[in-house]
Amino acid sequence: MLQRLRLGRLAGRVAASRSMPTPVVSSHGSQQGSASSYFHSSTSPSGRSAKSGEKRGAPRRARYVSAGALATSEAPEADSEPSTSAPSTIYSRPDLYELAFSYRDFKAEVKFLQEVYKQHNKHQLSSVLELGCGPARHLAGLARGGVAKVVGLDLSPDMLGHARKSLAKQGGKAAEVVELVQGDMSDFDLPHKSFDMVMCLLGTFSHLLDTDQAISAFRSAAAHLRPGGILLLEMAHPGDLFDGTLIIGESGKEVWELPQDNGDKVFVEWGAEFDNFDPVTQIIFRTVTINVLRGDDVVDSVEEVVPYRQYTVRELELLAKLAGLEQIALYGEMRMGVDLEHEDAYRMLALYRKP
């Protein structure tokens, strides 16, 4: 059933790809991801995704593409001027990163995180650690929702600085409760080791390209969970790896547009026609471009190639077992009742429990 559903969607995406471009997310949590791409997901970019994340990589976004974006496959180009500064990366531009993913319904996603934890634990969520927390939008929502201990870990000092300013501006519980820590999600050791939930959203886990890093990340997460605690990963939908999306030119490409209050538009292209996918390593190299448009002019932009690894469900299950965790549930969206075969399943939320 899942295979038939994905193949049907692939046919629709191939037809749609004639006129539109795709997304992903980044590994702001890992040393390797930072060193190789400096990109945050998504999932992704789960982005695939997500990524979480995605299309799905970070999450799949065909549903969010505007009519204006569908009319063109390329954003206007800015006048090229020689630069003497270091090239910008998505991590060094957290303001643009946050704008690019501002379409997500953070309030609804925070509600899902609380509900899914209660569904599998029968009590309220009281402590959370997010790996690769980026701008900390989910953490701020959880703090406002009454979660008493909220911690975010990220490798990028630029992203953490941006998050701290944002939390201070929000004030209230977001500023009082959320703690931010710089660190590598593939190998970390925090004082608190009894979190109810450790989560890694937007396909950020896919920026762990090396298997040993992935094993270490699962073990580090497990070491910071209380007995009965849950590790939650937002990843690309498993169908993405097998339905041809990653290797059929523009069918693996997405575009979306976000109008701003000041009249500007943020135009995001996630993927390019000649992006490479290695079926042996399961690593895809996504070209990501974020442009800020004022009329027909590009007033700000960032572009880079982001490598991320596609993990299968069974690979993740094995990583969990190596860390002493058990898989307990797979969801296809940040909504209760949406499984991987649901028509609204555009990503994967994988849950693992510590016995």
N, C-alpha and C positions, 0 to 999 in steps of 0.2 A: 504493500500500500504506500509506504513511504517513498519507494523508488518511483512508482507511477506518478505520485504527486509531484516529486521533484522534476521528473522528466517533462511533465506538462508545463511546469513553471519555466523550465529552461527554454522551451520552444517560444514561450511568450517573451522571455528576456532577449533571446536572439533577435526576434523581430523588432523589439523596442530599441535594441542597441544600434539600429541604423541611425537613430536620431538622438540618442542620449548617452552620455558617459556615466563612475563608482566610488566606496570608502574602505577604511580600516582603522586600526587604532594603535597605540604605541606602547612601547615598553618603558615608560618613564620609571619603571620599577627595577630594571635590571642593568647590571654593569655592562654586559655584552650588548644589550639593545642600545644602550646609550653610546657605547664606543663605536658601534657600527653604523648607527643611523641618527643618534641623538633624538629619536622620535619617541613620543609618548606611547585608543585605541583606540575592534574593534572591532574593535571589534569591533583589526580590526580590525578591522578591522574590523569583529567581532566585530568594529569594527571592526574586520572581519576579522561589529562588530561590530570589534568589534569590532572591541571592540570594538572587543566589544573588543561597542565595539564601532557593514558590515560592508558594501551592500551589507551584508551581514558581516562582517568580520568584526567589525564592530557591530553594528546591527544592520540588517538589510534595510535600505532606505528608498527603494523605488517608490514607496508610497508617499514619500515626502518631497519628491521632485516637483518643482513649480512649473507652471505652464511656460513661463519665460525660459526656464532652463531647458525644457524639452525642445524648444525651438532652435537651440544652438548647441553644438558639441564642444565649443571652445569659448573661453572667456576672452574679452578684449585684452590685447597685450599692452603693457606699459612701455613708454619710451625707454630704450635701454641706455643706461648711463654707466660708465666705469665706476666700480666701487673699490675702495681701499680697505673696507672693513671685512671682518670674517663673515662667511655666509650665514644667513639666518637659518635656524632649524625650528621645527615646530615646538621643541622644548624651550628654546630661547625666546619664543614668542607666545607665551601662555595666553596673552590677550586674544590673539587670533585663534588659537586652539579653542579657547572657551567659546568664542563667537561661532566657530564652525559647528560645534556640537550643542549649541543653545536650543536647537529644535526639540531636544529630548524632553519628555514630560517627567522632570525630576520628582515632582510631588507624587505622581502615580508610582514611579519606580521605588521611591522610599517606602510607600505603603506596601508594595509587593514584598520588599525585603523583610519588613516586619511581619507580614502575614505568612510568608513562606517559612520563616523561622518558627513561628508559633504553631503552624501546621505540623511541623516535624518534631517539636519539643514540648508542646502543650503549656508553654509559659511565655511571658513577654521577653522580647529581646532587650538586654540590658548593657551589653558591651560589644563593640565592633572594632576590628582592625581592617583597614582597607590598604591593599598593596597596590602601588602605582596610583595614588589617590588624585594626582593632577590638581585641578582647581578646587577639589573637595566639595563639590556641589551635593553629592549624595550624603557625605558626612554632616554637612550643615543641616540638611533636612532631617537626618536621624537625630541629631542633637535637639532640634526644635520639636521633634516628635517624642521626646522623653527618654531617649537612650542615655544612660548615665555616664558611660565611658566610651568615648569615640576617639580613635587614633588613626591617623593617616601616615603612611610611609611612602616616600617618593625619592628617587635618585636625583632629580633635577632641582638645583637650588633656585633657578628662575621660576619654576612651577611652584615651588614651596613659598617663595617670596610673594608671588601673585596670590596664592591661596590665603596667606596670612593677612594681606591687605584686604582681600575680599571679605574674610571672616570678621575682621575688625570693623569694616564698614557696615556689615549686616547687624552686628551687635547682638545683644541678648544671648540665648543659649549657644548660638553658633560660635560666638566669640569666646564664651566662657568655658564651654565643654570640649570643643575639638582641640586635640593635641596633634601637632605635625612633627614628623621625625624624618631626617634625611637618612636614607639607607638603600641597600640593594635587596630587592625582593627575593633574589635567588639564594641569599644567605644573610639572615638577620637574627639578632638576639636582643629582644626588648625585656625590660624588667617585668612587665606584666605578662603572665603566661597562662591566663585562664579566661580568654575571650569566649563569649558565646558564639561569635561568628568572625571568621576571617574571610574577606571577599576580595576578588580581583575582577574588575568590571571592564567593559568596553574592549574586550579582546586583548587586554594588556598582557596576559600570560603568553600570548602567541609571539611576543618579542623575546622569549627565551628560546633561542635557536638551537642551543646545545642540550643534549639529553641529560648530561650530568647536572647542568643548571636546573633543568626541570625537576629532576629527582630531589635536588637540594631545596628547591623552592617548596615543594610539597612537604618535605620533612620539616622545614622551618615553620611552615604554616601549622602543621600538626602539633609541633612543640608549643605553640602559643594558644592552642585550644584547650578548653576544659573538657573533661570527659562528657560526651554527649554534644559537644560543640560542633559547628558545621563550617566546612569550607565551601564557599560558593564561587564558581567561576562563570563569567559571561564570555562565551566563545562563539565562533562561527557555527552556523547550523551544519551538522555533519554532512548534509547533502551537498554542500558547497564543494567539498573535496572530490566528490565522485560524479556529479551530474554534468561536468564539463564546463562549469562557470569559470574556472580558473584558467582554462586553456583555450577558450574560444574568443579571442580578440576582445572586441568591445562589449561582449556580453558580461565580462567581468569588470566593467567600468561603471561608475556612478557619478552623478552630478546633483547638487542641490543648491538652492539660493535662499538666502535669509535676509529679508528687508529689515533695516534698522530704523529706530525712531528718528534719527537725524536725516533720513532720506538716502543714506548709503545702502549698498547691498553687499552682502558677503556671498561670494560665488566660490563653491568648493567643487573641485574635481578629484575624485578618489579613484585613481587608476588611469592608465594610458594604454593605447592600442598595442604597444610592443613591450609591455611589462612581462617579465620572465617568471615562469613557474618551474621549479625543479621537482619532478615527481619522485626523485630518490630521497632528497632531504626534506621534501614537502614544504619548502620555503618559497614564498612568492615575494617578488620585489615590486612594490606598488609605488608608482609616481603620484605624489600627493601635492596638489596646488591649492592654496587659499588666496583669493584675491578680494580686496575691498574696493568696490566700484563706487565712484561718485559721478553719476551720469555715465558717460562712455569712457571715463578715465580711471585707470588703476592707480589708486592713491597709496596702497600698501599691499604687500604680498609676501608669501613665503612658499618655497617649493623644495621638496627633497624626495629621494627614493627611500622607501621604508621597507626593510625586510621583516617578514614575520612568518612563523611556522604554523602550518595547519596540523592540528592534533586530532586524531580520531578518538571516538568515544572509548574504544578499547585501550588505546594508549593512555588516556587519562585515567581509566579504571585501574590499569596496571600501576601507574604512578601513585595513585591513591593507596593501593595495597602495599606498595613498597614503603609508604609512610605510615602504615597502620590504620588507614582510613577505609571506610566502606561506602560505596556508591549507594545513595538512597533515593534519588529522584533526578529526572531530566525534564526540563520545561522548554518550550519553544518560543517563549516571549515572557516579558516581565508582567505577566498576568496569570493569576491562579486559574487553573483549568485548561491552559493552553499547553498541550503536549507537542512533541516533535512532528506529529502527523497532522496537526491542526492547520487549517488554511491560513491562519495568522502567524504560523511559526516561521519567524524570520531570523532567529538566532538560537543559541542553546544556553540554558542556565543549568549547570551541572552541580549537584549537591553531594557532598561527601561528609560522613559523620565519623567523629572520633569515638570509639567504643568506651 
